[in-house]
Amino acid sequence: MSSGSELQALRAESQLLGRKLQEARARAERAEMELAETRDEIEARVRQRSEQLARANEHLRQEMLEHRQDEERIQQQNEFLNHVLESLTHPFYVLDANDYTIKMANSAAVKGELRPGITCYALTHHRDSPCDGREHGCPLQIVKETKKPVTLEHVHYDREGNPRNVEVHGYPIFDRDGKVIQMLEYSLDITERKLMEQQLRDNAEKIKLFAYAVSHDLKSPMVGMLGLIRLLHRRYGDQLDAKGKKFCEQILKGAEQVAALVEEINAYIKAKETVFHFEPVDPLDILHTVRDEFAPLLSLRGISWSEPDPLPVMILDRLAMIRVFRNLTDNAVKYGGENLRSIAIGYRDEGEQHLLSFFDDGAGIRPEDSEKIFEVFGRPENARGIEGTGLGLAIVREIVGKHQGRIWVESAPAAGVTFYLSLPKQAAAKPCC
């Protein structure tokens, strides 16, 4: 091969090597650039992760601080709650709804330390099983069934082991699903109250027997004395002078008032003590009986009388309900005043109840007297100077109560008076004596 050819071949090879060198240098530059980009990306990610970790650490530190603060608050609240519970003079408990164990109790409930696992029935009733309802209803069982607060009367043993009458109050504690998981219970010692209630009942019984004996013993001589006074007034009244006649009339009036009072006392006692005889009755028969009794007086004073016709048959004690409407009518004509012109009986069917109304357009009753008038010897202020015993409406309330019903009055000073009698349609199913 000639030297020229060799030189040309060397040049070609040199050019090829030069190109390859340039390509290698370009690849190296690209790799270096990619490496720099990757390094920058990694550094950015590291910075981002470091910032996130710093924030997470700060958040965790804040949460730990808040958790410590919450624990301190809970501890303070528990201490405050314990102080409150210990300040109570009556026993207080927190009961587990599943096993009846006492989870918390104050020193008024437990003498010394609370024994772990002790149940409410073991502590307060000295028994090994929950109350079964025969002697005492179980407040926890009732709260679990009703999910409502409950109040019961029990006999509990106090921390000294003495039986005491208590009023038990139970309040449910729910979980997130609305299930009763615990119950708050506290008991109020009502032993003294029960003793006083029994004394009151005993005294009331004695007073009732005394009143019955007095009214019964007075009735016969009072009737005889009233008859003699009437006879004296009728036969010898014309022989007396004006002053003598006045005295005789006053004696007669006083005797009639005493006789009426004795009769009303007997009627009141009878309303409380008599066993009622419930039977189907047409109320119109009762209303017509009362209307006919008062017909002369109503006619004399120009007072109209109206009642609905027909009325449904009701389960009533007939004689007792005659007394009710007789007393209501007597009350109307006695206290209605000179402007009384109308008495109207109404009726409305209210499902399970009969609602009877007795309206008169006479003088009204003040709102503050609407309860007083039903009390024994309760007379409103505007009744002064009007003859009456103060027992008529008390007798009415007793009779309506024996019918498992209720009575109330609605009135305005210038709008008349309406008495409402709500009577159950099934009164005979629950007779009361």
C-alpha positions as a LaTeX table, in Angstrom:
\begin{tabular}{lrrr}
\hline
Residue & $x$ (\AA) & $y$ (\AA) & $z$ (\AA) \\
\hline
Met1 & 0.00 & 0.00 & 0.00 \\
Ser2 & 1.29 & 3.49 & $-0.87$ \\
Ser3 & 1.93 & 6.09 & 1.79 \\
Gly4 & $-0.97$ & 8.23 & 0.48 \\
Ser5 & $-3.44$ & 5.51 & 1.06 \\
Glu6 & $-2.17$ & 4.90 & 4.54 \\
Leu7 & $-2.49$ & 8.56 & 5.38 \\
Gln8 & $-6.06$ & 8.70 & 4.12 \\
Ala9 & $-6.95$ & 5.66 & 6.18 \\
Leu10 & $-5.45$ & 7.24 & 9.27 \\
Arg11 & $-7.42$ & 10.42 & 8.72 \\
Ala12 & $-10.67$ & 8.48 & 8.36 \\
Glu13 & $-9.94$ & 6.53 & 11.52 \\
Ser14 & $-9.02$ & 9.73 & 13.34 \\
Gln15 & $-12.28$ & 11.41 & 12.29 \\
Leu16 & $-14.22$ & 8.35 & 13.48 \\
Leu17 & $-12.47$ & 8.45 & 16.84 \\
Gly18 & $-13.14$ & 12.19 & 17.07 \\
Arg19 & $-16.84$ & 11.68 & 16.50 \\
Lys20 & $-16.98$ & 8.91 & 19.03 \\
Leu21 & $-15.14$ & 11.10 & 21.51 \\
Gln22 & $-17.60$ & 13.92 & 20.95 \\
Glu23 & $-20.54$ & 11.55 & 21.39 \\
Ala24 & $-19.00$ & 10.19 & 24.59 \\
Arg25 & $-18.42$ & 13.72 & 25.86 \\
Ala26 & $-22.06$ & 14.64 & 25.02 \\
Arg27 & $-23.31$ & 11.54 & 26.81 \\
Ala28 & $-21.18$ & 12.39 & 29.80 \\
Glu29 & $-22.55$ & 15.93 & 29.84 \\
Arg30 & $-26.12$ & 14.63 & 29.61 \\
Ala31 & $-25.46$ & 12.10 & 32.37 \\
Glu32 & $-23.94$ & 14.84 & 34.50 \\
Met33 & $-26.97$ & 17.05 & 33.88 \\
Glu34 & $-29.37$ & 14.19 & 34.69 \\
Leu35 & $-27.35$ & 13.44 & 37.81 \\
Ala36 & $-27.57$ & 17.10 & 38.87 \\
Glu37 & $-31.31$ & 17.12 & 38.23 \\
Thr38 & $-31.72$ & 13.91 & 40.21 \\
Arg39 & $-29.61$ & 15.33 & 43.02 \\
Asp40 & $-31.70$ & 18.52 & 43.06 \\
Glu41 & $-34.91$ & 16.47 & 43.06 \\
Ile42 & $-33.65$ & 14.28 & 45.91 \\
Glu43 & $-32.57$ & 17.34 & 47.87 \\
Ala44 & $-36.02$ & 18.93 & 47.29 \\
Arg45 & $-37.72$ & 15.76 & 48.42 \\
Val46 & $-35.50$ & 15.55 & 51.46 \\
Arg47 & $-36.30$ & 19.18 & 52.31 \\
Gln48 & $-40.02$ & 18.49 & 51.81 \\
Arg49 & $-39.88$ & 15.36 & 53.93 \\
Ser50 & $-37.89$ & 17.20 & 56.55 \\
Glu51 & $-40.50$ & 19.97 & 56.64 \\
Gln52 & $-43.32$ & 17.39 & 56.85 \\
Leu53 & $-41.49$ & 15.54 & 59.61 \\
Ala54 & $-40.91$ & 18.81 & 61.44 \\
Arg55 & $-44.61$ & 19.66 & 61.15 \\
Ala56 & $-45.57$ & 16.13 & 62.23 \\
Asn57 & $-43.22$ & 16.40 & 65.18 \\
Glu58 & $-44.72$ & 19.77 & 66.10 \\
His59 & $-48.25$ & 18.39 & 65.73 \\
Leu60 & $-47.31$ & 15.36 & 67.83 \\
Arg61 & $-45.74$ & 17.61 & 70.43 \\
Gln62 & $-48.89$ & 19.77 & 70.45 \\
Glu63 & $-51.10$ & 16.68 & 70.75 \\
Met64 & $-48.99$ & 15.36 & 73.60 \\
Leu65 & $-49.26$ & 18.74 & 75.31 \\
Glu66 & $-53.02$ & 18.82 & 74.80 \\
His67 & $-53.25$ & 15.21 & 76.01 \\
Arg68 & $-51.37$ & 16.13 & 79.17 \\
Gln69 & $-53.64$ & 19.16 & 79.59 \\
Asp70 & $-56.71$ & 16.94 & 79.04 \\
Glu71 & $-55.43$ & 14.48 & 81.61 \\
Glu72 & $-54.88$ & 17.32 & 84.05 \\
Arg73 & $-58.37$ & 18.66 & 83.37 \\
Ile74 & $-59.87$ & 15.18 & 83.79 \\
Gln75 & $-57.97$ & 14.76 & 87.01 \\
Gln76 & $-59.17$ & 18.16 & 88.20 \\
Gln77 & $-62.74$ & 17.31 & 87.18 \\
Asn78 & $-62.53$ & 13.95 & 88.95 \\
Glu79 & $-61.20$ & 15.66 & 92.05 \\
Phe80 & $-63.97$ & 18.25 & 91.80 \\
Leu81 & $-66.57$ & 15.50 & 91.28 \\
Asn82 & $-65.21$ & 13.61 & 94.28 \\
His83 & $-65.41$ & 16.78 & 96.36 \\
Val84 & $-69.00$ & 17.30 & 95.18 \\
Leu85 & $-69.95$ & 13.70 & 95.95 \\
Glu86 & $-68.32$ & 13.84 & 99.36 \\
Ser87 & $-70.17$ & 17.07 & 100.11 \\
Leu88 & $-73.51$ & 15.27 & 99.62 \\
Thr89 & $-75.10$ & 14.14 & 102.84 \\
His90 & $-77.11$ & 11.38 & 101.13 \\
Pro91 & $-75.75$ & 8.20 & 99.52 \\
Phe92 & $-74.64$ & 8.42 & 95.89 \\
Tyr93 & $-73.57$ & 5.58 & 93.59 \\
Val94 & $-72.54$ & 4.85 & 90.00 \\
Leu95 & $-73.75$ & 1.37 & 89.04 \\
Asp96 & $-72.69$ & $-0.92$ & 86.19 \\
Ala97 & $-75.80$ & $-1.76$ & 84.16 \\
Asn98 & $-74.63$ & $-5.28$ & 83.34 \\
Asp99 & $-73.60$ & $-6.77$ & 86.69 \\
Tyr100 & $-75.02$ & $-4.30$ & 89.27 \\
Thr101 & $-71.55$ & $-3.61$ & 90.68 \\
Ile102 & $-70.87$ & $-0.24$ & 92.30 \\
Lys103 & $-68.20$ & 1.65 & 90.37 \\
Met104 & $-68.20$ & 4.76 & 92.54 \\
Ala105 & $-69.76$ & 5.76 & 95.84 \\
Asn106 & $-69.42$ & 8.56 & 98.33 \\
Ser107 & $-68.67$ & 8.16 & 102.04 \\
Ala108 & $-72.37$ & 8.68 & 102.88 \\
Ala109 & $-73.03$ & 5.40 & 101.07 \\
Val110 & $-70.02$ & 3.30 & 102.11 \\
Lys111 & $-68.21$ & 3.15 & 105.41 \\
Gly112 & $-64.50$ & 2.97 & 104.65 \\
Glu113 & $-63.14$ & 1.81 & 101.31 \\
Leu114 & $-65.46$ & 0.61 & 98.55 \\
Arg115 & $-64.98$ & $-3.14$ & 98.24 \\
Pro116 & $-64.24$ & $-4.11$ & 94.59 \\
Gly117 & $-67.06$ & $-6.01$ & 92.92 \\
Ile118 & $-69.70$ & $-5.29$ & 95.56 \\
Thr119 & $-73.21$ & $-4.98$ & 94.12 \\
Cys120 & $-75.90$ & $-2.44$ & 94.92 \\
Tyr121 & $-78.27$ & $-5.07$ & 96.26 \\
Ala122 & $-75.58$ & $-6.54$ & 98.54 \\
Leu123 & $-74.69$ & $-3.12$ & 99.95 \\
Thr124 & $-78.13$ & $-1.55$ & 100.36 \\
His125 & $-80.39$ & $-4.59$ & 100.80 \\
His126 & $-78.05$ & $-7.16$ & 102.37 \\
Arg127 & $-79.17$ & $-9.75$ & 99.83 \\
Asp128 & $-77.44$ & $-11.90$ & 97.22 \\
Ser129 & $-79.69$ & $-11.18$ & 94.24 \\
Pro130 & $-81.30$ & $-8.10$ & 92.63 \\
Cys131 & $-84.72$ & $-6.85$ & 93.75 \\
Asp132 & $-87.37$ & $-9.03$ & 92.10 \\
Gly133 & $-90.31$ & $-6.62$ & 92.35 \\
Arg134 & $-92.18$ & $-8.51$ & 95.04 \\
Glu135 & $-90.92$ & $-6.24$ & 97.81 \\
His136 & $-89.13$ & $-3.53$ & 95.86 \\
Gly137 & $-88.96$ & $-2.67$ & 92.17 \\
Cys138 & $-85.38$ & $-2.64$ & 90.83 \\
Pro139 & $-84.55$ & 0.92 & 89.66 \\
Leu140 & $-81.67$ & $-0.27$ & 87.46 \\
Gln141 & $-83.89$ & $-2.82$ & 85.70 \\
Ile142 & $-86.59$ & $-0.19$ & 85.16 \\
Val143 & $-84.07$ & 2.33 & 83.81 \\
Lys144 & $-82.66$ & $-0.29$ & 81.40 \\
Glu145 & $-86.16$ & $-1.13$ & 80.14 \\
Thr146 & $-87.52$ & 2.42 & 79.87 \\
Lys147 & $-84.28$ & 4.36 & 79.30 \\
Lys148 & $-85.80$ & 7.06 & 81.48 \\
Pro149 & $-85.14$ & 8.33 & 85.02 \\
Val150 & $-87.03$ & 6.57 & 87.79 \\
Thr151 & $-88.03$ & 7.31 & 91.38 \\
Leu152 & $-88.97$ & 4.55 & 93.81 \\
Glu153 & $-89.38$ & 4.06 & 97.53 \\
His154 & $-87.21$ & 1.36 & 99.11 \\
Val155 & $-85.98$ & 0.22 & 102.49 \\
His156 & $-82.16$ & 0.44 & 102.48 \\
Tyr157 & $-79.61$ & $-0.43$ & 105.13 \\
Asp158 & $-77.46$ & 2.61 & 105.89 \\
Arg159 & $-73.70$ & 2.49 & 106.37 \\
Glu160 & $-74.24$ & 1.62 & 110.03 \\
Gly161 & $-76.50$ & $-1.31$ & 109.12 \\
Asn162 & $-79.79$ & 0.32 & 110.16 \\
Pro163 & $-82.90$ & $-0.06$ & 107.93 \\
Arg164 & $-84.15$ & 3.28 & 106.61 \\
Asn165 & $-87.00$ & 4.33 & 104.33 \\
Val166 & $-85.44$ & 5.98 & 101.28 \\
Glu167 & $-86.56$ & 7.59 & 98.05 \\
Val168 & $-84.32$ & 6.19 & 95.30 \\
His169 & $-83.61$ & 8.28 & 92.19 \\
Gly170 & $-81.99$ & 6.58 & 89.18 \\
Tyr171 & $-80.67$ & 8.27 & 86.01 \\
Pro172 & $-79.38$ & 6.37 & 82.94 \\
Ile173 & $-75.94$ & 6.85 & 81.32 \\
Phe174 & $-75.84$ & 5.84 & 77.64 \\
Asp175 & $-73.12$ & 4.74 & 75.24 \\
Arg176 & $-72.89$ & 6.05 & 71.67 \\
Asp177 & $-75.43$ & 3.46 & 70.49 \\
Gly178 & $-78.03$ & 4.57 & 73.05 \\
Lys179 & $-77.58$ & 1.55 & 75.29 \\
Val180 & $-77.73$ & 2.03 & 79.06 \\
Ile181 & $-74.28$ & 1.14 & 80.37 \\
Gln182 & $-74.38$ & 2.74 & 83.82 \\
Met183 & $-76.83$ & 4.37 & 86.19 \\
Leu184 & $-76.43$ & 7.24 & 88.61 \\
Glu185 & $-78.33$ & 6.58 & 91.82 \\
Tyr186 & $-78.86$ & 8.61 & 94.93 \\
Ser187 & $-81.21$ & 7.99 & 97.83 \\
Leu188 & $-82.95$ & 10.43 & 100.14 \\
Asp189 & $-83.75$ & 9.33 & 103.67 \\
Ile190 & $-87.51$ & 9.74 & 104.11 \\
Thr191 & $-87.87$ & 7.76 & 107.33 \\
Glu192 & $-88.97$ & 10.79 & 109.32 \\
Arg193 & $-91.32$ & 11.85 & 106.55 \\
Lys194 & $-92.91$ & 8.42 & 106.45 \\
Leu195 & $-93.42$ & 8.51 & 110.20 \\
Met196 & $-95.03$ & 11.95 & 109.96 \\
Glu197 & $-97.21$ & 10.80 & 107.06 \\
Gln198 & $-98.40$ & 7.86 & 109.15 \\
Gln199 & $-99.08$ & 10.19 & 112.08 \\
Leu200 & $-101.03$ & 12.48 & 109.76 \\
Arg201 & $-103.04$ & 9.53 & 108.46 \\
Asp202 & $-103.71$ & 8.39 & 112.01 \\
Asn203 & $-104.73$ & 11.90 & 113.05 \\
Ala204 & $-106.87$ & 12.32 & 109.95 \\
Glu205 & $-108.61$ & 9.05 & 110.73 \\
Lys206 & $-109.23$ & 10.19 & 114.30 \\
Ile207 & $-110.56$ & 13.55 & 113.10 \\
Lys208 & $-112.75$ & 11.80 & 110.53 \\
Leu209 & $-114.19$ & 9.48 & 113.15 \\
Phe210 & $-114.67$ & 12.41 & 115.52 \\
Ala211 & $-116.41$ & 14.49 & 112.84 \\
Tyr212 & $-118.60$ & 11.57 & 111.86 \\
Ala213 & $-119.52$ & 10.91 & 115.49 \\
Val214 & $-120.25$ & 14.57 & 116.18 \\
Ser215 & $-122.32$ & 15.07 & 113.03 \\
His216 & $-124.17$ & 11.80 & 113.63 \\
Asp217 & $-124.86$ & 12.63 & 117.29 \\
Leu218 & $-125.93$ & 16.16 & 116.41 \\
Lys219 & $-128.26$ & 15.17 & 113.62 \\
Ser220 & $-131.12$ & 13.70 & 115.67 \\
Pro221 & $-131.28$ & 16.42 & 118.37 \\
Met222 & $-130.77$ & 19.10 & 115.71 \\
Val223 & $-133.69$ & 17.79 & 113.66 \\
Gly224 & $-135.84$ & 17.68 & 116.80 \\
Met225 & $-134.78$ & 21.16 & 117.87 \\
Leu226 & $-135.40$ & 22.57 & 114.39 \\
Gly227 & $-138.89$ & 21.03 & 114.39 \\
Leu228 & $-139.69$ & 22.56 & 117.78 \\
Ile229 & $-138.41$ & 25.98 & 116.68 \\
Arg230 & $-140.53$ & 25.85 & 113.52 \\
Leu231 & $-143.54$ & 24.81 & 115.58 \\
Leu232 & $-142.88$ & 27.63 & 118.05 \\
His233 & $-142.55$ & 30.14 & 115.22 \\
Arg234 & $-145.72$ & 28.92 & 113.48 \\
Arg235 & $-147.98$ & 28.69 & 116.54 \\
Tyr236 & $-146.79$ & 31.50 & 118.75 \\
Gly237 & $-145.04$ & 33.88 & 116.39 \\
Asp238 & $-148.10$ & 36.14 & 116.16 \\
Gln239 & $-148.20$ & 36.51 & 119.97 \\
Leu240 & $-144.70$ & 38.00 & 120.12 \\
Asp241 & $-143.84$ & 41.64 & 119.70 \\
Ala242 & $-141.61$ & 42.82 & 116.85 \\
Lys243 & $-138.40$ & 42.18 & 118.78 \\
Gly244 & $-139.58$ & 38.73 & 119.87 \\
Lys245 & $-140.50$ & 37.82 & 116.30 \\
Lys246 & $-137.06$ & 38.95 & 115.12 \\
Phe247 & $-135.34$ & 36.85 & 117.76 \\
Cys248 & $-137.48$ & 33.84 & 116.89 \\
Glu249 & $-136.71$ & 34.24 & 113.18 \\
Gln250 & $-132.98$ & 34.52 & 113.91 \\
Ile251 & $-133.11$ & 31.39 & 116.06 \\
Leu252 & $-134.96$ & 29.56 & 113.29 \\
Lys253 & $-132.46$ & 30.73 & 110.67 \\
Gly254 & $-129.49$ & 29.71 & 112.81 \\
Ala255 & $-131.01$ & 26.30 & 113.51 \\
Glu256 & $-131.62$ & 25.74 & 109.79 \\
Gln257 & $-128.01$ & 26.67 & 109.03 \\
Val258 & $-126.69$ & 24.26 & 111.67 \\
Ala259 & $-128.98$ & 21.51 & 110.39 \\
Ala260 & $-127.79$ & 22.16 & 106.82 \\
Leu261 & $-124.15$ & 22.04 & 107.95 \\
Val262 & $-124.68$ & 18.74 & 109.80 \\
Glu263 & $-126.39$ & 17.35 & 106.71 \\
Glu264 & $-123.54$ & 18.49 & 104.44 \\
Ile265 & $-120.90$ & 17.04 & 106.77 \\
Asn266 & $-122.72$ & 13.72 & 106.69 \\
Ala267 & $-122.95$ & 13.93 & 102.89 \\
Tyr268 & $-119.22$ & 14.69 & 102.62 \\
Ile269 & $-118.27$ & 11.77 & 104.87 \\
Lys270 & $-120.65$ & 9.52 & 102.94 \\
Ala271 & $-119.07$ & 10.63 & 99.64 \\
Lys272 & $-115.65$ & 9.62 & 100.97 \\
Glu273 & $-116.62$ & 6.37 & 102.69 \\
Thr274 & $-119.59$ & 4.88 & 100.84 \\
Val275 & $-119.01$ & 2.07 & 98.37 \\
Phe276 & $-120.47$ & 3.32 & 95.09 \\
His277 & $-122.81$ & 1.21 & 92.97 \\
Phe278 & $-121.95$ & 1.71 & 89.30 \\
Glu279 & $-124.61$ & 0.89 & 86.72 \\
Pro280 & $-125.79$ & 2.08 & 83.29 \\
Val281 & $-127.69$ & 5.32 & 83.82 \\
Asp282 & $-129.43$ & 7.77 & 81.49 \\
Pro283 & $-127.99$ & 11.17 & 82.55 \\
Leu284 & $-131.18$ & 12.88 & 81.42 \\
Asp285 & $-133.07$ & 11.13 & 84.24 \\
Ile286 & $-130.61$ & 12.65 & 86.71 \\
Leu287 & $-130.84$ & 16.11 & 85.15 \\
His288 & $-134.65$ & 16.02 & 85.07 \\
Thr289 & $-134.76$ & 14.97 & 88.74 \\
Val290 & $-132.58$ & 17.92 & 89.73 \\
Arg291 & $-134.45$ & 20.31 & 87.41 \\
Asp292 & $-137.78$ & 19.33 & 88.94 \\
Glu293 & $-136.43$ & 19.88 & 92.47 \\
Phe294 & $-135.41$ & 23.43 & 91.60 \\
Ala295 & $-138.29$ & 24.20 & 89.22 \\
Pro296 & $-140.21$ & 26.50 & 91.62 \\
Leu297 & $-137.10$ & 28.55 & 92.43 \\
Leu298 & $-135.98$ & 28.70 & 88.79 \\
Ser299 & $-139.46$ & 29.84 & 87.73 \\
Leu300 & $-139.64$ & 32.43 & 90.50 \\
Arg301 & $-136.30$ & 33.98 & 89.49 \\
Gly302 & $-136.84$ & 33.63 & 85.74 \\
Ile303 & $-133.88$ & 31.30 & 85.21 \\
Ser304 & $-133.97$ & 29.11 & 82.10 \\
Trp305 & $-132.71$ & 25.50 & 82.08 \\
Ser306 & $-131.43$ & 23.59 & 79.06 \\
Glu307 & $-129.72$ & 20.25 & 78.49 \\
Pro308 & $-128.69$ & 18.24 & 75.43 \\
Asp309 & $-131.11$ & 15.56 & 74.26 \\
Pro310 & $-130.35$ & 12.75 & 73.85 \\
Leu311 & $-127.37$ & 11.88 & 76.02 \\
Pro312 & $-125.49$ & 8.57 & 75.91 \\
Val313 & $-125.97$ & 6.06 & 78.70 \\
Met314 & $-123.14$ & 6.36 & 81.24 \\
Ile315 & $-121.74$ & 4.07 & 83.94 \\
Leu316 & $-122.52$ & 6.03 & 87.10 \\
Asp317 & $-123.68$ & 5.85 & 90.69 \\
Arg318 & $-127.11$ & 7.36 & 90.18 \\
Leu319 & $-127.72$ & 8.79 & 93.67 \\
Ala320 & $-124.21$ & 10.21 & 93.89 \\
Met321 & $-124.51$ & 11.97 & 90.52 \\
Ile322 & $-127.88$ & 13.44 & 91.53 \\
Arg323 & $-125.99$ & 14.94 & 94.48 \\
Val324 & $-123.37$ & 16.34 & 92.05 \\
Phe325 & $-125.85$ & 18.18 & 89.84 \\
Arg326 & $-127.98$ & 19.18 & 92.82 \\
Asn327 & $-124.94$ & 20.83 & 94.42 \\
Leu328 & $-123.87$ & 22.48 & 91.15 \\
Thr329 & $-127.39$ & 23.87 & 90.65 \\
Asp330 & $-127.59$ & 25.04 & 94.26 \\
Asn331 & $-124.19$ & 26.67 & 93.84 \\
Ala332 & $-125.37$ & 28.50 & 90.71 \\
Val333 & $-128.60$ & 29.90 & 92.17 \\
Lys334 & $-126.89$ & 30.75 & 95.45 \\
Tyr335 & $-123.81$ & 32.55 & 94.11 \\
Gly336 & $-124.89$ & 33.52 & 90.59 \\
Gly337 & $-126.38$ & 36.82 & 91.78 \\
Glu338 & $-129.39$ & 38.79 & 90.64 \\
Asn339 & $-128.28$ & 38.74 & 87.00 \\
Leu340 & $-128.40$ & 34.94 & 86.72 \\
Arg341 & $-130.77$ & 34.09 & 83.86 \\
Ser342 & $-129.58$ & 30.83 & 82.36 \\
Ile343 & $-128.27$ & 27.38 & 83.34 \\
Ala344 & $-127.13$ & 25.18 & 80.47 \\
Ile345 & $-125.74$ & 21.63 & 80.55 \\
Gly346 & $-123.56$ & 20.53 & 77.63 \\
Tyr347 & $-121.95$ & 17.30 & 76.46 \\
Arg348 & $-119.00$ & 16.33 & 74.26 \\
Asp349 & $-117.69$ & 12.86 & 73.39 \\
Glu350 & $-113.94$ & 12.78 & 73.91 \\
Gly351 & $-113.05$ & 9.23 & 72.96 \\
Glu352 & $-112.54$ & 7.34 & 76.20 \\
Gln353 & $-114.10$ & 10.16 & 78.23 \\
His354 & $-117.51$ & 11.77 & 78.61 \\
Leu355 & $-117.20$ & 15.54 & 79.05 \\
Leu356 & $-120.18$ & 17.20 & 80.72 \\
Ser357 & $-120.31$ & 20.96 & 81.22 \\
Phe358 & $-122.49$ & 22.95 & 83.62 \\
Phe359 & $-122.74$ & 26.64 & 82.69 \\
Asp360 & $-124.47$ & 29.53 & 84.39 \\
Asp361 & $-124.36$ & 33.14 & 83.21 \\
Gly362 & $-124.23$ & 34.61 & 86.71 \\
Ala363 & $-121.38$ & 36.13 & 88.68 \\
Gly364 & $-117.97$ & 34.78 & 87.71 \\
Ile365 & $-115.21$ & 33.31 & 89.84 \\
Arg366 & $-111.78$ & 34.85 & 90.19 \\
Pro367 & $-108.94$ & 32.70 & 88.78 \\
Glu368 & $-107.25$ & 32.61 & 92.17 \\
Asp369 & $-110.40$ & 31.00 & 93.65 \\
Ser370 & $-110.71$ & 28.26 & 91.01 \\
Glu371 & $-109.05$ & 25.66 & 93.28 \\
Lys372 & $-110.11$ & 27.06 & 96.64 \\
Ile373 & $-113.82$ & 26.52 & 95.95 \\
Phe374 & $-113.30$ & 22.73 & 95.83 \\
Glu375 & $-111.65$ & 22.63 & 99.26 \\
Val376 & $-113.49$ & 21.73 & 102.45 \\
Phe377 & $-115.10$ & 24.95 & 103.76 \\
Gly378 & $-113.48$ & 26.79 & 100.85 \\
Arg379 & $-115.52$ & 29.82 & 99.90 \\
Pro380 & $-114.49$ & 32.62 & 97.51 \\
Glu381 & $-114.24$ & 36.21 & 98.67 \\
Asn382 & $-117.44$ & 37.22 & 96.87 \\
Ala383 & $-119.40$ & 34.60 & 98.87 \\
Arg384 & $-119.32$ & 36.62 & 102.08 \\
Gly385 & $-122.79$ & 37.32 & 103.36 \\
Ile386 & $-124.29$ & 34.43 & 101.36 \\
Glu387 & $-125.57$ & 31.43 & 103.29 \\
Gly388 & $-123.61$ & 28.25 & 102.63 \\
Thr389 & $-121.58$ & 25.53 & 104.32 \\
Gly390 & $-118.52$ & 25.53 & 102.04 \\
Leu391 & $-118.88$ & 21.77 & 101.52 \\
Gly392 & $-121.01$ & 21.55 & 98.37 \\
Leu393 & $-118.23$ & 21.58 & 95.78 \\
Ala394 & $-115.92$ & 19.53 & 98.02 \\
Ile395 & $-118.61$ & 16.83 & 97.97 \\
Val396 & $-118.85$ & 17.15 & 94.17 \\
Arg397 & $-115.10$ & 16.66 & 93.78 \\
Glu398 & $-115.14$ & 13.58 & 96.04 \\
Ile399 & $-117.96$ & 11.99 & 94.04 \\
Val400 & $-116.36$ & 12.74 & 90.68 \\
Gly401 & $-113.08$ & 11.32 & 92.00 \\
Lys402 & $-114.88$ & 8.13 & 93.00 \\
His403 & $-115.94$ & 7.87 & 89.34 \\
Gln404 & $-112.24$ & 8.01 & 88.35 \\
Gly405 & $-112.98$ & 11.43 & 86.82 \\
Arg406 & $-112.01$ & 15.00 & 87.45 \\
Ile407 & $-113.76$ & 18.36 & 87.73 \\
Trp408 & $-112.52$ & 21.87 & 87.10 \\
Val409 & $-113.96$ & 25.32 & 86.61 \\
Glu410 & $-113.40$ & 28.00 & 83.98 \\
Ser411 & $-114.68$ & 31.51 & 84.54 \\
Ala412 & $-114.17$ & 35.20 & 84.07 \\
Pro413 & $-115.65$ & 37.88 & 86.36 \\
Ala414 & $-118.18$ & 39.00 & 83.76 \\
Ala415 & $-118.55$ & 35.86 & 81.63 \\
Gly416 & $-120.35$ & 33.39 & 83.87 \\
Val417 & $-119.07$ & 30.09 & 85.22 \\
Thr418 & $-118.57$ & 26.69 & 83.56 \\
Phe419 & $-117.85$ & 23.54 & 85.51 \\
Tyr420 & $-116.42$ & 20.65 & 83.49 \\
Leu421 & $-116.82$ & 17.00 & 84.51 \\
Ser422 & $-114.62$ & 14.50 & 82.70 \\
Leu423 & $-115.84$ & 10.95 & 83.36 \\
Pro424 & $-114.31$ & 7.75 & 81.92 \\
Lys425 & $-116.63$ & 5.58 & 79.89 \\
Gln426 & $-115.31$ & 2.49 & 81.69 \\
Ala427 & $-115.79$ & 3.81 & 85.26 \\
Ala428 & $-117.48$ & 0.62 & 86.39 \\
Ala429 & $-114.36$ & $-1.36$ & 85.54 \\
Lys430 & $-112.44$ & 0.42 & 88.29 \\
Pro431 & $-114.81$ & 0.94 & 91.19 \\
Cys432 & $-113.45$ & 2.90 & 94.09 \\
Cys433 & $-114.65$ & 2.96 & 97.64 \\
\hline
\end{tabular}
